[in-house]
């Protein structure tokens, strides 16, 4: 990792993009965010889990789009004015996920962050990196690599299948 990349990561270490799903607020590390875009048309992919909305063409890149409401077993709802797609980079894979509303980028001091609570062996909380207190709110800070483990392998398959073969040329 280059020195400038390392410095950028350190500057963003406790900065999170916050967003809403239903009335709950979530956060993700700002360094994972590529961009935030208005909801756009997706193309459904057969035989995928219901929470995979489909794929979209984002400036020539085909990326999977996840419906976070369905991923979190929340009821689906019609998109509204503030519904958006957050485009992220997880490891070397791009994907997008739909949120009800993007709120803001916040800096959270380590003193306001705690481990995710343990609910026993039947509840998987690996995707929750930490919980953060901000005023009266609790922000669930998500660990994208854990949350999207299944989708990352799907995205790699989609990307690989979309690349031209040597016979097709570039």
C-alpha positions in Angstrom: 0.0 0.0 0.0 1.5 3.4 -1.0 2.2 6.0 1.7 -0.5 8.4 0.4 -3.1 5.6 0.4 -2.1 4.7 4.0 -2.4 8.3 5.0 -5.8 8.6 3.4 -7.0 5.5 5.2 -5.7 6.9 8.5 -7.5 10.2 7.9 -10.8 8.3 7.3 -10.3 5.7 10.1 -13.3 6.9 12.1 -15.4 8.6 9.4 -18.5 6.9 8.3 -21.2 7.4 5.7 -24.6 7.0 7.5 -27.8 6.0 6.0 -31.3 4.9 6.9 -33.2 1.7 6.4 -36.7 2.1 7.9 -36.1 4.1 11.0 -32.7 2.6 11.8 -29.4 4.3 11.1 -26.4 2.4 9.8 -22.8 3.4 9.0 -20.1 2.2 6.7 -16.4 3.2 6.5 -16.2 6.1 4.2 -13.1 4.7 2.5 -15.3 1.8 1.1 -17.6 4.3 -0.6 -17.1 5.0 -4.3 -20.2 7.1 -4.9 -23.8 7.7 -4.1 -26.2 7.7 -7.0 -29.9 8.1 -7.6 -31.9 4.9 -7.9 -31.6 3.6 -11.4 -32.9 0.7 -13.4 -31.5 -2.7 -12.7 -31.7 -5.9 -14.7 -32.9 -8.9 -12.8 -30.7 -12.0 -12.7 -32.6 -15.3 -12.6 -32.0 -17.8 -9.8 -30.5 -15.3 -7.4 -31.6 -14.6 -3.8 -34.6 -12.2 -3.5 -32.4 -9.5 -2.0 -30.2 -9.3 -5.1 -32.2 -6.7 -7.0 -30.2 -7.4 -10.2 -27.2 -5.7 -11.9 -26.7 -2.2 -13.3 -24.5 -0.7 -15.9 -22.5 2.0 -14.1 -20.4 3.8 -16.7 -19.6 0.5 -18.5 -19.1 -1.6 -15.4 -21.7 -4.3 -14.6 -22.2 -4.4 -10.8 -24.7 -6.3 -8.7 -27.2 -4.3 -6.7 -28.5 -5.5 -3.3 -31.8 -4.5 -1.8 -30.7 -3.9 1.8 -34.3 -4.0 3.1 -34.7 -7.6 1.9 -31.1 -8.5 2.9 -32.1 -7.5 6.5 -35.5 -9.2 6.3 -37.4 -5.9 6.4 -40.5 -5.4 4.3 -39.8 -4.1 0.8 -41.3 -0.7 -0.1 -41.7 1.5 -3.1 -38.7 3.8 -3.7 -39.2 7.3 -2.5 -37.5 10.6 -3.3 -34.4 9.9 -1.1 -34.0 6.3 -2.1 -30.4 5.9 -3.3 -27.8 3.4 -4.3 -24.5 3.4 -2.5 -21.7 2.1 -4.7 -18.9 0.5 -2.7 -15.6 -1.2 -3.3 -15.1 -4.3 -1.1 -11.7 -5.9 -1.6 -11.4 -5.6 -5.3 -15.1 -6.0 -6.1 -17.6 -3.2 -6.8 -21.3 -3.5 -5.8 -24.2 -1.3 -5.0 -26.8 -1.4 -2.3 -30.2 0.3 -2.1 -30.9 2.4 1.0 -33.9 4.5 2.0 -32.0 7.6 2.6 -28.3 8.7 2.8 -27.8 10.9 5.8 -24.3 12.3 6.1 -20.6 11.6 6.7 -19.8 11.6 10.4 -16.6 11.4 12.5 -17.0 9.2 15.5 -14.5 9.2 18.3 -13.3 5.7 19.5 -14.7 6.5 22.9 -18.2 6.4 21.5 -17.8 3.1 19.8 -18.4 -0.3 21.4 -18.4 -4.0 20.2 -21.6 -5.4 18.7 -23.6 -7.1 21.4 -23.6 -10.9 21.5 -27.0 -12.5 21.1 -25.9 -16.1 21.5 -24.9 -18.7 18.9 -28.1 -18.6 16.9 -27.7 -14.9 15.9 -25.0 -14.0 13.4 -23.6 -10.5 14.2 -20.3 -10.8 12.3 -21.4 -8.2 9.9 -21.7 -5.6 12.6 -18.3 -4.0 13.1 -19.3 -1.9 16.1 -22.0 0.1 17.6 -21.6 3.9 17.9 -23.3 6.4 20.1 -24.1 9.8 18.5 -26.4 11.9 20.7 -29.5 9.9 21.3 -28.9 7.6 18.3 -27.1 4.3 18.0 -25.4 3.7 14.7 -24.8 0.1 13.6 -21.4 0.3 11.8 -21.4 -2.5 9.2 -18.4 -4.7 8.1 -19.1 -4.9 4.4 -16.8 -7.9 3.7 -18.8 -10.0 6.2 -22.2 -8.6 5.2 -21.7 -9.2 1.5 -19.5 -12.3 1.6 -22.1 -14.3 -0.6 -22.6 -11.3 -3.0 -18.9 -10.8 -3.5 -18.5 -14.3 -5.0 -21.6 -13.6 -7.2 -20.1 -10.3 -8.3 -16.8 -12.0 -9.2 -18.8 -14.5 -11.3 -20.7 -11.8 -13.1 -17.6 -9.8 -13.8 -15.7 -12.8 -15.1 -18.6 -13.9 -17.3 -18.9 -10.4 -18.7 -15.2 -10.1 -19.7 -14.5 -10.8 -23.4 -12.7 -14.1 -24.1 -9.5 -14.1 -26.1 -11.5 -15.3 -29.1 -14.0 -12.3 -28.8 -11.2 -9.8 -28.5 -11.5 -6.5 -26.6 
